[in-house]
C-alpha cells in the first residue's frame, strides 16, 4: 500500500532506539520513550502560498530527521509504525 502526503506533510518511519546502553545495560520496552528520530519516506508537494504558488519543502525523501515529541499522527503501514508530520514539526535534519 502506498501513501503520498499532501501539501506540507511528510511521512516519517521512526528509527528504533537502541535496546542497550553503551555500558551494556538492557533497557526494557516499558522504560523507553518512543524515538524522536526517523527517516523521511515520502513528502508532499509543498506549501501553497497566498498568491497560489507552491513552495517546495526543505526536506526530501531519505533525510534523517529529529521531530517534536507530540507532533503528528501515528499510522501503521504494512505492520510498521510511521508518523505523518507537518514540515514545521521537524526540528532538524541529521547530517551524515
C-alpha positions as CSV (number, residue, x, y, z in Angstrom):
1,X,0.0,0.0,0.0
2,X,1.4,3.4,-1.0
3,X,0.8,6.7,0.8
4,X,1.6,10.1,-0.6
5,X,1.3,13.0,1.9
6,X,-0.5,16.2,0.8
7,X,0.9,19.7,0.7
8,X,3.4,20.4,3.6
9,X,3.0,17.0,5.2
10,X,5.8,14.3,5.4
11,X,5.7,10.6,6.1
12,X,8.4,9.5,8.6
13,X,9.4,6.0,9.7
14,X,10.7,6.0,13.2
15,X,14.2,4.7,13.9
16,X,14.2,2.3,16.8
17,X,16.1,3.4,19.9
18,X,18.9,1.1,21.0
19,X,17.9,-1.6,23.4
20,X,21.1,-1.5,25.4
21,X,23.1,1.4,26.8
22,X,26.8,2.0,26.0
23,X,27.7,0.1,29.2
24,X,25.7,-3.0,28.1
25,X,22.6,-2.5,30.3
26,X,19.5,-3.8,28.7
27,X,16.6,-1.3,28.6
28,X,13.1,-2.8,28.9
29,X,10.4,-1.7,26.4
30,X,8.3,-0.2,29.2
31,X,11.1,2.1,30.3
32,X,11.8,3.7,26.9
33,X,10.0,6.6,25.2
34,X,9.2,6.5,21.5
35,X,12.1,7.7,19.4
36,X,12.1,11.2,18.1
37,X,14.3,10.4,15.2
38,X,13.2,9.0,11.8
39,X,13.8,8.7,8.1
40,X,11.5,10.5,5.7
41,X,9.7,8.0,3.5
42,X,7.6,10.4,1.4
43,X,7.0,14.2,1.1
44,X,4.1,16.3,-0.1
45,X,4.3,18.8,-3.0
46,X,4.9,21.8,-0.8
47,X,3.3,24.8,0.9
48,X,0.7,26.7,-1.1
49,X,1.4,30.4,-0.7
50,X,-1.3,33.1,-0.6
51,X,-0.5,34.0,-4.2
52,X,-1.2,30.4,-5.3
53,X,2.3,29.4,-6.0
54,X,3.8,26.2,-4.4
55,X,7.0,26.5,-2.3
56,X,8.9,23.2,-2.2
57,X,9.7,21.6,1.1
58,X,13.2,21.8,2.5
59,X,13.3,18.1,3.5
60,X,13.4,15.3,1.0
61,X,12.9,11.5,0.9
62,X,15.7,9.7,2.7
63,X,16.6,12.6,5.1
64,X,17.3,11.5,8.7
65,X,15.4,14.0,10.9
66,X,14.5,14.9,14.5
67,X,10.9,15.8,15.2
68,X,8.9,17.2,18.1
69,X,7.7,14.7,20.8
70,X,3.9,15.1,20.5
71,X,3.7,16.1,16.8
72,X,1.9,14.3,14.0
73,X,-0.4,11.4,13.7
74,X,0.7,7.8,14.0
75,X,-0.3,5.3,11.4
76,X,0.7,1.7,10.7
77,X,1.7,0.7,7.2
78,X,2.5,-2.9,6.4
79,X,3.0,-3.7,10.1
80,X,5.5,-0.8,10.7
81,X,4.8,2.4,12.7
82,X,5.0,5.6,10.8
83,X,4.1,9.2,11.6
84,X,2.6,11.9,9.4
85,X,4.0,15.4,10.3
86,X,3.8,18.9,9.1
87,X,7.2,20.1,7.9
88,X,7.2,22.8,10.7
89,X,7.2,19.9,13.3
90,X,10.6,18.8,12.1
91,X,13.3,20.2,14.3
92,X,16.4,19.3,12.4
93,X,18.0,17.3,9.6
94,X,20.7,15.0,10.9
95,X,23.7,15.3,8.7
96,X,25.9,12.3,7.9
